[in-house]
Structures are given as structure tokens and as C-alpha cells.
Amino acid sequence: MPLSESLVCSEKLENTVILLELPDGLPPIYGTWANTPDGWDGKWTEVDKNPQFLSAAMSRVDLQTLWQSDTNVEAKLIVSVRWVTQQSRLLSGKEYIRKKINTEVQEIPARIIPEKLVAKSKETSDLVAEGGIVTDRRRFDQLNHLMEKSGKKMVQEQQPFSTWDHSVMIDFFHLAEKHGLKVVFYHMPQSPHFEAAFGTVVREQDRIAFAQMSESRNASILELNWSSEPGDFPDGLHLSKSRRSAFTEELANQLNIWWQEENQDTP
């Protein structure tokens, strides 16, 4: 298994809950979008998904396995360079400086623009500007059109998933079981564009198969008492900030119920 287990300490992590999102009942791994649950020979990451973060948990063997996979060459290079240079104090210092500059730049408007204008600018969108999320209303129509197009393409090219027997997810379950970790999935809100793509008969069968496989691996799937409307996804993809609190509260509530049921026999 090309996973660096050096970061896992059984004594410290035993009974730790690993909470993973499950959009429409299926894990958002790259193989999912490609209609086949990939193994380690598939895509590990993509250039726009911060591939450099992988380097911190990779061994030399992992790096070799990465280069044998279908991952984009540019992403492989990004991971490799970070892996080779991650022990460099000089580069680590530069990374800290870069993050510090980014933080300072984000705070500039609050320092030089009158408070009323800053408040007004924050009202331009019902999205939170985190992780590269676009908050400019002028681009919402374009993004919605792109998401709608992507959803339709997913339906047109849809094929049943292959078996999960040799997927990365199975290796993940093995690792969790070995170190006494508890895997819990929760349903992540999806925009109507993607709900339609996952609402087909084919994907319903895939959902049932994944749920059965997860149950056989002692994983749990939380069922949330929460619903959304098309308007809750301003850009056609991300949940609005006005609904985030309600969703988070329901997730926390169901996780608490699950935890109590899981530990009811514990003295």
C-alpha cells in the first residue's frame, strides 16, 4: 500500500473519528468523476488542487508510485520538488513569508477603506471568499452555466462504476481498521446541476453498492435532516454563507447522536 504510515500512531489515534464528505452518497475521489473507482495507478491529484500538500505524508516509495500513476506530469513535478526541498529551512521560511504577506494584503481594505464601504463590499455575494471561491456576482451566470454544462456531460458520459475491491478507498479502510480509527461519512450538499447527474438509476445502484461496501468495512454514513434549494448555491457549486450555519449545526447534531449511540455501552 503506497501510504506513508509513519505519521500514524495507534496509541494516540485509536478511536479517532475520520469525517469524510459524501456528495450524493458517493465519495468525491477522482475516480468517481471518471466513472471508475481508481486504484493507485489512477490520478492522485491535479494541478489546481494544491498537490504539494501530498509531499508531507509521502515516502520515497510513495513518490515512485506517484510517477507510475496517471497523475498529470506537472502535478507530479510540483509534488516531487516540494518533497525534495521540504527539509530546507530557507524554503520553509519563504513559505511562511508568503502566507504572512497574503494575510496582510487581505486586511488592507479594512485599514484604508471606510467601514461603511467595506461592509457594503461584503454584501456583494452570499458566498465566503475562502479557498479561491469567486464572490463576484458578475461571474455567477458564467459559473452557473459552466456547472450546468458539467452536470449534463456527467449524465451523458455516465457508466456504472467498477468494483471497489482494488480502489484507494479499500486501502484507506484497511489503514483505518489497522489503527483503530472510526470512519464516518456525511452527505455534502450538492447544487441541482450535480444532483441531477447523481439522481440517475445507474448512480443509485452505485450508491447502494458503496453503502454496502462501507458497512462491511464498519464505516458509518450519517443521514442529515437537511434540504437545500437551487438559490442556496449562488455560483452553481458552493453552498451560500447564509445556509452554512444551519448545515453545520445539523451535521454536528447528527454526529453527536452517532457518537452517543456508538459509545452507549462504554462505562
Disulfide bonds with the S-S distance in Angstrom:
none
